[in-house]
Amino acid sequence: MARILYWNIQQFGLNKINEPGKKRTLDNVRIPTFKSVYRKEVIKTTLAQNTPDIFVVVETSTGAGAPGTLITGGGREGSLFLLEQLRSWFPAPNDWRLVPSLRLGQGSVQEGISVFYNHYRVQFTGPWGWQGGANPSNPVASIGPMNLANYAYPWNNALPPGNTPGGNNLINPNVPYRKLAGQWLFHGPPIGGAAPVLGFPNAFNRTPFLTTFWDPGVGKTIKLLAFHASPKKQQAADGTNQLSHILEMTTNLAANEVGVIVGDFNVDLFNTHFEPIAYNNLLGGAGYTRQINPTLNVWPNKGYVCTMLKSHKNAKPWNTNGYPGYDIVIQNTFSSIDNVLTRYGGGTAVGPATNITIVNRVTGTPYNLDNPPIAGVPSGSLAYNSAMALNALGLPAALPLPPQPNPPNGHGGFPPGSIGALTTFAGWNNYRRIKSTSDHMGLIVDV
């Protein structure tokens, strides 16, 4: 099985992980700010503790340009810098690569999605091709196999040399990796003979980004669709609903293929009005299984599926809601908006997905410290420690977790008003480095 880590890294670009500071080395090189060093360390340790085969970063900055063209500016530089870090953190036989990131949407809402992958484990197969220059990616058949182009600098080494594997059951067999691209434009089922362009939900909204991979370990194709919906609730619900009309992920999902949809859908699982609009078609006729599902809409149960963090100015280490939510997660409106959905076509892509885990670097995972355990809540499967300063027991000293000697109400945390607790908790050695990395928690799953 292939392991996928999805993470909305807030406003991802070079400054997120390598922001030039005012101080310089003896060689006159500007030293990165301590803030970006902290953020890079959070990302590094998250990747190291359960290393994925594919790492999807949503909310990459783009620089202005036409949809489907290569991103520029800080998003490009940050993605390529992170690629070099991945190669350093995980040396041979690993071979980390990056699908060249494209602009999605238009105007002020435009963003990119950066898809990193370990070529040693999975091989990129498109599904679209690259035609060079300032052109957008397009279907290989539309460009023509002989007209496919190599990427120019600085993207020229993001993909590996060589050709995709051969075989009738693969996407784009025997095509050079460095001439392939992700897909950014999608059509729905034909209406009156013509297949309409999907807007998610409107022409100016961000589109999903589809990348395909061959998993040689089990002989299956992974169709990985990443999406960042509009923050406006109605548009988010309607845009997520539109995913169920993408032919590549529904009607055209073959027997040896698994469809994986990851993203920030901006639809709270606990919103009884917008949640059905967003998900019912995906879970019904489209046949997808949602990996994160609502619990009872009460605390502390609800904290087990929350994916959004409060700012360091608003979060508190008190036992307001109980473990694992405390007073660190957004409580209403946008509390649980990130998710993973999967559908298996049968054959070698048998399924089901396993080990779904919310990557909570504040408390750590799995969520198994409530005693007695709470029935009907997901604990997660994979182990992550807290990225905050740890005490001798390996627990975050600034946020005591159960079991502790006489914790407030049995759920850990400091008693409200404890002198110095809030200042320590909100500092850069603790909560702020995590929240500064992103206001979202990542999700990891085996497919």
Beta strands, then each sheet from edge to edge (+ up, - down):
strand 1: 3-12
strand 2: 20-24
strand 3: 30-32
strand 4: 54-60
strand 5: 96-99
strand 6: 112-118
strand 7: 123-126
strand 8: 128-129
strand 9: 138-139
strand 10: 180-181
strand 11: 209-215
strand 12: 220-228
strand 13: 257-264
strand 14: 289-290
strand 15: 338-344
strand 16: 354-359
strand 17: 442-446
sheet 1: 5+ 6- 4+ 1+ 17- 16+
sheet 2: 2+ 3-
sheet 3: 7+ 11- 12+ 13+ 15- 14+
sheet 4: 9+ 8- 10+
end
